[in-house]
Every structure is written in structure tokens, then in C-alpha cells.
Amino acid sequence: MNKALSIKILIGFLIVITIVNLIQSAYTGIIFDEAYYWYFAKNLSWGYFDHPPMVAFLVKLGTLLFQGELGVRLAAPFLYSANVILLWFLIDSEKKYRYIWLFIMFVSSVGLLTAYGFMILPDTPLITFSLLFLWAYKRFLYQQDSIAVLVLGFSMAAVMYCKYHGVLLIGFVLFSNLSLLKNGKFWLAVLFSLILYIPHLIWLYEADFAPLRYHLFDRANSAYKIKFTLNYLTNCIAVAGLAFPFMYWSLYALASKDKFDKALKFVAYGVFAFFLFSSFSRKTQAQWVILMVIPLILFSLRYAFIHTKYRKWLFRISVFSVILISILRVALIFPSISPINYEAYGNKEWVAHLNKQVGDIPVVFHSSYRDASMYAFYSGNTVYSSNDIDARQNQFDIDSSEFKVRNKKVAYITGDNRYKIDSTITYIREFRHHKFKGAIIDNFTSYRKMKLSFAKKTFKKSIPNAFAATLYNPYPENISVKKLTFEGVSFDKHKRIIKTFPLIISSEENTISPKGSIVLNVKVPDTVIIPNSKYFRMGILEHGIYPGFQGKLIKID
């Protein structure tokens, strides 16, 4: 097949797949993470609790042009088409023109990559900017011109604006070619990248590095279970698709012919090893290893170009995968024919049911940023997620949403049966058939943004019977200490809750003025027996059975 015809076929495919992805984006129900990122985009910032701001920026651009699901996902179809183009450019072999249909079918058969063609998640732009980074790096190896330097610097910053673990891509490429450290133009690209990334670094500093502290230190781990590693290995298969044996074989069988190949192998093996190690302490998710897809695709195609039997089987499996993926994509639009109960189904219905019961008053969800975001997306009403230590921190802990519901009439909703509230509100969320209950609170009190700090960052051997803590009031009114209920929490080495217990509080001052601080004398009751603990946290109890995140996690040496 001649080059001109191959290019026409590729362009035709890009036009068709972009239209198909746009239609899919518009008619597939939003998933919980997408609703959460839409919530990010309502207030653009240089950072968010869970991720850097790239996904929020893309959602914001889309919602300026269109409403609903299409607006949220508008960038995804175009980023997917850019992925295809960049993958095409990264293939050196002239045989790619001869086997254009193999390229199209194989790229279309990688399920998770295809899903990012119509869903907007942090990994959606991560793939695109990772490919751009690799393109720039490849150009830099052979032609260190201003374009290579500028695009290399820009793409490094863009990758880091997508997800923090984008640093793995940059780091493993660097490790594959340490001579870059002696290259002045590489350092010029790094400097340009850092200049672009400064706004997020400033945001991190102003946010007290909350995202990094959470991901690196505060996040709960688990005692090792073999299923963590087995699930991780399954994820590595799932991210590749049905052709995974062929893909991993080509990565192993083909030797690196140059520094760029070496970089691809470092990325593939490095990402695999990094998250394999992570699986020894926590659950992993399939998208965490999405960067492996790039070298797997490139090595698979190169191997297919030179091995006839491999090429035929890869094409057959790819065609079958594309047919299967197409059926699943139709099922996403029409839940009645879907073989699974997917999280995109039924959200409009439960939101409408709840909205009918509560009207236009704000809704406070107990420890559920996912449900809060989904409800806000489909109802347009004010929401807040009131998080306690039995859940995890999220964007609602660091933004201003609490101020919009404090001292107001709200509907308080929980899906936890341990919470004893007057269930005047009930509904069922179709996904996982989760039952919720709630009640109207005429004057909602909340102190989630108060901060407790300690002179010592660690306790020796055990939680002391008495210690001092400083309490900060960020609110615009005086707050009586007597209105606050303080609790201590002990954790095991995996940061799982062992026990909660009441704390006795005294202070020379009974009231905390706005933006003011007071010193609390804290005492653990003599009747409280605390088992061996590795971590301690102090918080304020409200509307539930667990305190909030007012105090930082303290390690017990």
C-alpha cells in the first residue's frame, strides 16, 4: 500500500473515531470520578486535593462550550486522536504504511486506551502528554534544536500537571540515559519545565502540601494479602487487552536498537516494578500502569512488521477485541442490554428522587465526595461532603464548600447504617444497590476546618495521658469550646483505626475568636485503656460516630 493511500486511510479513521467518541461522550452517563473532576472545574485552581489541575482545566474548557456529559468530556475525543497521531509518528519503520490496518485495529483494541477516548480522567491527558514527551525526547536525541528543547520542557510540565506519578515517566527516561545530566540543553528544558510548574508548586506550599502528605504518608495501607499482588498482575493484563501475551512477548523479545528503545524499556519495566512493589502494601488500580501501554504498543507493532505469523495473529485478536469493545460501548449507552451494573447507570434517577424529597436546600453527604459530586452535577444544587476519619480526605476538606452550608438548613445524607439519624429521607442508588437515608437539619453546625496542632510531631512509645494542643478557628464567629466534643483515635501500623476514645479538655479561655487560636490542655480519661498504637489523631466529633481530620496524624515511636 502506498504512502498517500495509507495517510488518507489514517485521516479517515481519525475523523470517524473522533465523531464516534463525541457521540459516545454525549450519550454515556457520567461516572463518579468524572463528576468529581467536574466539581473541581467549577472553581479553577492551580491544584486540587487528589490531582494537579490539568483534568479540571480540560473539563472547564469543555463546559464553556457544551452542557452535560459532552461538555465534561469534550476534550477526550480530540486527545485520543492526538494519541493515535503521536503513536504513528513514534514508529520509524516504513512498513507502517503497508500495514496501516494492523496499526488501526491494534491501537483500537487496547481497551483502557479506547475508554479514554470518551471519558475524561487524569489519565486521559496523561497519555497524550506522555506521548508528546516521548516524541520530543526522540527528537532531542537526534536534533537538539529549539523545538525539541521547548516541547520537551513543555511536555514534562504538562505530564506533571496531569498526575504526580508522571514523574515516573520522566525519571525512568532519565535513568535510561544519565548522560543527559551533562547536557546543557536538557537542563534548559528542565528549567523551562520548572518555570511552567511554579504555579502548582506555590499552590502546594499554600495548601500545606496536603495532596503529597495524603498520598505519601497519611493514606492507609493494609497488611499484605496475596490477592493485592494477584490483582495487580491481573491489572497489567487488563490494561494491555486480549493481545497481552503478544504484547509482553514483543517487549521481552526485541532488543533495544537505540537510546529511545532503551528509554521505552526502562519506562515499561520501571512502572511495572514500581507498582508491583506498591502492591505489597495496598490495592492497586489498572490505570496506574497505563504508561506501560505506550512501549507495549510500539514494540508489538515493530515485532509484527518483521514476523508474519505474529502479525496475522495480532491482527485477528485485534479485530475480535474491536468487535467486543464496540458491543460494550453500545451497552454503555443502553443499560438495558448491558451484562453488568455499571456505575454510569441510574445516577440521573437517584439524583432526581433525592432532589424531589429535599427540594433546593443544600445537601450534605456523609463521607462521600463521589455522591456529593454526582448529585451536584445532575441537580445543580449546593453540596458538601462532611468527611470523618473512617473515610478519606478529599477536595471538600480544603475548598470553601463547608462555608456554604454552615448554620443553614440542609439535608444530611448517609449510607452508613451505624449512624442513627431520623430517616425522613430514603433512596436507593442503583449501582451496587446502595441504600441511603437522611434527615433535614434546620441549623447545620460544622467545624471541619478547625485545626489542631501539637508541639511534638511524634509521641514516644505510647499516647501520653496528658498533653497540650493548639486549636485554630478559621470561621468568622466566636466559637465556645464547650460546644465542641473532642475525641482521640489510635491506629495500627497500617493506619487502620484501632479505637476511638473521649478526651477531657480544659483551657484558660472558653471562647476562640475568629482567626484566633487557644491552647487546650488535653487529658485521656484514666478509664480508657489504649492498645498498642503506632499512630494517633485528635479530632472534633460531629454528626456521627467518628471525629474529623482537624488534627494531623502523629507517629508513635
N, C-alpha and C positions, 0 to 999 in steps of 0.2 A: 504494500500500500504506500503511495507516495505521500510526501510530507504535507502537501497542500490539502489533500483529502482528509488526512488524519487530523489536521488542525481544524478543518470545518466540522468534523465529527465531534471533536472535543468541545468546540464552541457551541455546537448544537446541544450537546449533553449539558453543558453549564447553563444554558438558557432554560432548558426543560427542567433540570433538577432545582434550579432557583425558584421557578414558578411552582413546582410541586411542593417544595419546602415552605413557600409562602402560604400556600393553601393549607398545608398541614399545620402551620403555626397558628393560623386563624381559627381552625375548627377543632383543635385538640385542647381539651380542658387544661387549665394551668395546674402545675404541680406545686407542692408546698414550698419547696426551695425557691421556685420562680416567684411565687407570691412574696416570699421573704425579701428577695432582691428587688422586687417592685417597691416594697416598703422602704428599702434603702434609698431608692431613686427619688422618693418623694421629697427627700431633703439631701441634696448632693453635698458630699463632704469628701475630703482627701483620704478618708479611711472609715472603716466600719469594724465592728467587733470581730466578725468572723473572717473578713477578707479585705484586701485592698479594694479601691473603688472602681476598677475597670468595668465590672459587670453592672454596677449601678449606673455608671456613665452611659453605657450602651442601652440599658433599659430606658433611661431618661430621654435619649435621642429618639428612640422608637415611639415612646408615648407622646412626644411632642407632635408626631405626625399622625398616629393612629391610636384609637382607644382599644381596650380589651386585650385579648390574648395576642393578637397580631402586633399591637403596639409594643407590648413587653418583649416579644421575640423578634422584632423586625430585623435586628442586626444578624441573627443567627444564619438565615439562608445565604446571605452575602458573604459571611465569614466562611461558611462551608465551601462555597465556590472558590474563594480565595485559597482555601486549603488545597483544593484539587489542583489549582494552577501552580501553587508553590511546590507541591509534590512532583508535578510534571517537570518543573524547572530543575529540581534537585536530581533528576535522573539524567545521567550523562549519555547513556547508550543510545545510539541512533536507532536501535531496534524498537524503541518505544513507539516510533511511528508505525512500524509494521504490526505491532501488537497493541494497537490503540484500544480495541475492545476488551482485551485482557486487563489493561490498565483501568478502564472504566468500571468493568464488572468487579474487579478485585477491590478497588477503593470503595465501591458501593456496598461491598459485602461485610465491611467492618462495622458491626452493629452500633457500638457506642459512638464511633466517629460519625455515623449516619444520624444518630439521635441528636447530636449537637448541631445538626443542620437545621433543626426546627425548635430546639429548646435552648433557652438562654441560661447558662450556668457559668460559674467562673472558668470551668474547663473549656467552654466554647471559645472564648478569645485566647485562652492559654495555648491551645493547639495552633491557632493561626499565628500568633506572635512567636511561638517556638519555631515554627517552620520558617518564619521571616528571619529569625535569629540564625538558624542553620544556613539559610541561603546567604545571609550577609557574611557569616563565618567562612563559608566555602569560597565566596568571592575574595574575602580578605586573605585567604591562604595563597591566592594566585595573583591578586591585583589589589594592592593596598592603596586604593585611590580614596578620594574624599567620600564617594558614595558608599563604599564598603565601611569606612570608619563611622560615618553618620548613621547608616542603617544598623550597624552593629550596636552602637551606643543606644539608639532609639529602641531597638528591639529588646535589649537587655532590660531597660527600664520598663517597657511595656509588659514583658513577661512577669516582672516583679509586681507590677500594678494589677496583674490578674490573680495570682496566688503566691503565697510565700514559698511554697515548695518549688516554684520556678527557679529558685536558687540552685536546685539540684541539676537542672539542665545546664546552667551557666558553669557551675562548679565542676561537673564531670567533663564538659568540653575543655575547660581549662586544665584539669588534671591529665587529660589525654595529650596535651601539648604544652608542657611547662615552659617551653622556650618563648611563649607569648609574654611571660613576665619580663623578658629582656627587650620587648618590642615597644618602642615609644608610641607608635600609632595605636597599638592596642590599649595602652594606658590613656591615650587621648579619647578613645571610645568609652573607656570606663569612666573617665571624668565627665564626659557628656552625659552618660547614663546617670551618674550620681546627681548631676545638676537637675536633670529631669525628675529624679526621685526625691529630691529635697522636700517638696511639699508633704509627701506622705511621711517622711522621717520626722518632720516637725509635728505632724498630727499624732504620730506615735508617742512622741515625747509629751505632748499636751494631754494625751489620753492615758498617761502613766504606763505606757506600753501594755495596756490591758490585753490586746489580742495575743501578743507574744507570751505574756505571763500565763494566759489561759492554755494556749497550745503546748507550751514547753514545760510548765510547772503545775498549774492548778488542775489540769484535766485529769479526771480519774482514770487509773489504769485497772487492770484486773489480774488476778492470779492466773498464771499461764494455763491455757487449755489447748489441747492438740487441735481442736476444731478451729482455733484462730488461724493457725498456720495452714490447715487444710482449706479453709475458706479463702485464705489469701491466694493459695495456688489455684483454686477454682476461679478467683477473680482474674488471675493472669491468663487463664484460658478464655474466660468470658470476654475480656477486653480485646482479644485477638479475633474471636469469632470461630466459625466452624472450621476454618482453614488453619487453626492454631498449630497442628503438628508440622505442617509445611512451613509455616512462618518461623517457628522456633528452630526448625532444622536448617533453614537457609542462613539464619543468623549465626548458627554454630559452624556450618559447613564452609561458608565463604570467608576467605582470609581478607584482611584489610589491605587494600591496594594503595592507600594513601592516608594522609593525616585526617582527612574528612571521614573516611571509613572508620578510622580508629576512634574518632570522636563519637560517631554513631554507636559503636560497640560499647564505649565507656558509658554512654547515656543509658543504653538498654540494660547492661549488666549492673550498672550502678544503681539505677532506680529499682531494679528487681531486688538487689541485695539490701538496699536501704529499707524498703517496706517489708521485706522478709524479716529483718531484724525487729521492725516495729510490731510485727505480728506475734512476737514473743511476750508482749505486754498488753496488747489491745486488739480490738476488732479493726479490720481494715475494710476499705471500700474499693470497688472496682475502678472508679475514676482516679484513684490516687496513682495508679500506674499507667495512666493514659499516655504519658510521654513515651513509653515503650513502643507504642503503635507506630511512631514515625520510623525508627530504624527497622522495625519488623516489616513494614510495607516496602521500604526501599530495598532491603536485602532480598525479600521474597521476589520482587519483580526482576531484580538483576539475575537471580538464580533461575527464574523462569525463562528469561531470554536466552539462556545457554543450555537448558536441559529440556528436551522435548516432552518426555513423559511427565515430568514435574509440571510443565506448563499446561499440558492438557488437563491434568487432574486439578490444578489450581483453578483453571477456568471453569471446569464443571462444578466444583464446590462453590465457587463464587456465584455462578448463575443460580444454583439451588438456594444459596443464602439470600440473594437479592429477592427471589420469589418469596421466601419465608418472611423476610423483613417487610416486604410490601404488604403481605397479608396482615402482619402485626400492626403496621402503620394504619391500615384501614380500620382495624379493630380499635385503635386509639380514638378514632373519630366516632365510631359507632359501638358504644359499650355493650349493646345487646348481643353482639356476635363475638365479644371478647372471651377467651377462655380463662382469664384471670380477673380479679377485682383490683384494678389499678388505682393508684392514689389520685389520678386526674378525674376519676368518675365521681359524680354525685355531689360535688362541692357546691355548685350553684343551689342545689336543693336544700342542703342543710343550712346554708347561709340564709336562704330565703325563709326557712322555717324558724330559725332563731330570730331573724330580723322582724318577723311578724309578731313574735312574742315580746320583744323588747322595744320595738319602735326605733326612734332616732337617738336614744340615750347612749352614751359611751359604753363599750363592753370591755370588761377586764377579764382576761383569761388567766387562770392559774397555771403558771409554768408552762406555757405553750405559745412560743413565738410563731410556730407554724400555723396554728389555728387562728391566732390573732391576725397574722398577715393575710391569710386566706379570707377571713371574714371582712377585713378592711378592703380587700381587692374587689370582692363581689358586692359588698353593701355600700361602700363609700363612707362608712361611719368611723368615728374615732375609736381606737382600740389601744389597749395596753396589755402587756404580758407581765404579771407580777410573779417574779421568779424567786424560788427558795432553794436552799442548798441540796434538796433532793433531786433537783433538775440540773440545768447548767446555765451559766450566764450567756447573754446574747445582746443584740443591739439595743433591746429595750432597757438594758441596765445602764447604758451610757448615753442615750439620747434624752430628749426633753419630753418624751411621751407621758411620763408619770405626772408632770405638772398639768397636763390637760384633763386629768381625771381626779386629782386630789380634791377632796371636800366637795365633790359633786355627786349627783345621783347617777349610779351606774348599775349595770347588770354584771354580777360576778359569776363566772362560769368555771367549773372544774370537771375533769374527767376522772378524778381520783376518788374512789369510794371511801377512803379513810377520812375524808373531810366531811364533817357533819354540818350541813347547812340546810336551810329550809328550801326544799326543791320545788319552787314555784315555776321553774323553767326546766324543761327537759327536751332533748332531741337526740337523734342517733346519727352519727357520721357514717356513711356507707362504707368507707374504706376501713377495713378491719372491724366493722360493726361496733364502733366505739360509742358507748353511751355517755352522755354528758348531762349535768344538772347544774342549776344555778338559782340565784335569787336576786331580787332588787335590793340594793343598799342605798338608802337615801343620802347618806353623807359618808363617802368613802375616804377612810384615813389610810395614808400610806407613808412610810418612812424609808423606802428602799434606797434613797440616795444619801442617807446619813452615812458617815464614815467613822469607823472605829480604828484607832491606831495604837500601837504599843511601842514602848521604849526599846524593847528587845524583839529581834526578829526570830529568835529561837528560844525555846524553853529547854532547860537541862533535865534530862531523864524522865520527867513527868510534868503534867499540868499542875502549876502551883496552886495552893489553897487560896492565896490572895495575891493580887497584882493590880497595877494601875493601867487605865486605858483612857485615851483621849477621844471624846465624841465631838464630831463636827456637824453643824446644822447648815445645810445649803439652802434651806427654804426661807421665804420672805416673812415668816411669822415666828413669834416666840413659841418654843415647844417646852412643855413641862416634862421633866424627867420621869415623874410619877406616872405619866401616861404610857411610858414605854416598858415593854416586857423583854428582858434580855435573857438569852439562852446561850449556853456553851455547847459545842459539838466536838466529839472526839472521832478521829478517823484512824483506819488501819494504814498499813504501808502502801496500800493500793488506792488510798484516798477515798475509801468507801466508808460510809457512816457506821460507827460502832454504837454510839449512844448520844442522845441529847439530854441536857440537864439544865435546870433553872440556875440563875446566878443572882446573888444578892448584891444590890447596887446602893452605894451611898456617895454623896457628893456635897461639897460645901455650897454649891449653887444648885438651886432647884429648877432653874429655867435656863434654856440655851437661847441666846438672842440670834437673830438672822445673821448668817455667815459667821457665827461665833463658835467657839469651842470651849468645852469644860473638861476637867479631869474627873474620871469616875474611879472610885475605889471598888474593886470587884472581888467578891468572895464566893468560893464554891461551897455550898452547904456541907456541913460535916456528915450529913446522912447520905450524901452522894458518893457512891463507890464507882470510880472510873477505871475501867480495864486498861491494860497496856495499850497506849496510843502512840502513833507516830506523827500525827498532825492534830492541830486544834484550830477551831474557828469560833468566833463570837459574833452573834447577830441579834437582830430585833425580831421578835415573833409577832406576826400579824396575819389575821385571816387564814389560819391554817395550823399545821402541826409541826412545821419546820421553820426556823428563822431564815432571814435573808442573808445576802452577801456583804453586809456592812463592814465586817472585819476581814482582813486578809488571812490567808492560810498560813499558820505558823508551824514550823517544823519542830519536833521534839527530838533532840539529840540523845 
